[in-house]
Amino acid sequence: MNNNDRNPWKFCSRVRNVAKVVAGEYGVDAYAVMEAAVALQRQERETMEELVEARRMVRKETGLSMERIYRLEDSGKDHTAVADLDCKARSLAREFPALGLGRGFEMESNFDGVDHAALLWELLRKADPVIRSQHDESLVREAAELVKGQYDEVPF
């Protein structure tokens, strides 16, 4: 890409403002930081969308909404109070790897000692992750780190 293709106005003003400040602190090109922030946010969104969709499907299949989990906990119960959750959780872990619950149920393997029901319970009792905006300062700083790392690798 030549310098004529570098139009900072294609980014929203918030991204430009945050990137300009952060790029100055890191001593890197603000435009490169903006591009990296947009790419990071896109990657985060793609990853999170898969996780959020998997959680939605699992909540529907198990009936374990955050509200139901909190009601059970308020009455002194936990994942062991939900009938067949251990079996369901092992199957769901295998069906939805995006949940990060391990391998789940496999016919050819022995019990691996993982309490999938407890892991699933903890996962579902929390709110879905929020995708950071392109102008989120932590995202822009992460982008600046990437850009700075590229600058540091360039031989002179």
Secondary structure as the mmCIF struct_conf table of DSSP 4:
data_model
#
loop_
_struct_conf.conf_type_id
_struct_conf.id
_struct_conf.beg_label_comp_id
_struct_conf.beg_label_asym_id
_struct_conf.beg_label_seq_id
_struct_conf.end_label_comp_id
_struct_conf.end_label_asym_id
_struct_conf.end_label_seq_id
HELX_RH_3T_P HELX_RH_3T_P1 ASN A 3 ASP A 5
HELX_RH_3T_P HELX_RH_3T_P2 PRO A 8 LYS A 10
BEND BEND1 PHE A 11 PHE A 11
HELX_RH_AL_P HELX_RH_AL_P1 SER A 13 TYR A 26
TURN_TY1_P TURN_TY1_P1 GLY A 27 GLY A 27
BEND BEND2 VAL A 28 VAL A 28
HELX_RH_AL_P HELX_RH_AL_P2 ALA A 30 THR A 62
HELX_RH_AL_P HELX_RH_AL_P3 MET A 66 ASP A 74
TURN_TY1_P TURN_TY1_P2 SER A 75 GLY A 76
HELX_RH_3T_P HELX_RH_3T_P3 HIS A 79 ALA A 81
BEND BEND3 VAL A 82 VAL A 82
TURN_TY1_P TURN_TY1_P3 ALA A 83 ASP A 84
HELX_RH_AL_P HELX_RH_AL_P4 LEU A 85 GLU A 95
HELX_RH_3T_P HELX_RH_3T_P4 PRO A 97 LEU A 99
BEND BEND4 ARG A 103 ARG A 103
TURN_TY1_P TURN_TY1_P4 MET A 107 GLU A 108
BEND BEND5 SER A 109 SER A 109
HELX_RH_AL_P HELX_RH_AL_P5 HIS A 116 LEU A 124
TURN_TY1_P TURN_TY1_P5 ARG A 125 ARG A 125
BEND BEND6 LYS A 126 LYS A 126
HELX_LH_PP_P HELX_LH_PP_P1 ALA A 127 SER A 133
TURN_TY1_P TURN_TY1_P6 GLN A 134 HIS A 135
HELX_RH_AL_P HELX_RH_AL_P6 GLU A 137 GLU A 153
BEND BEND7 VAL A 154 VAL A 154
#
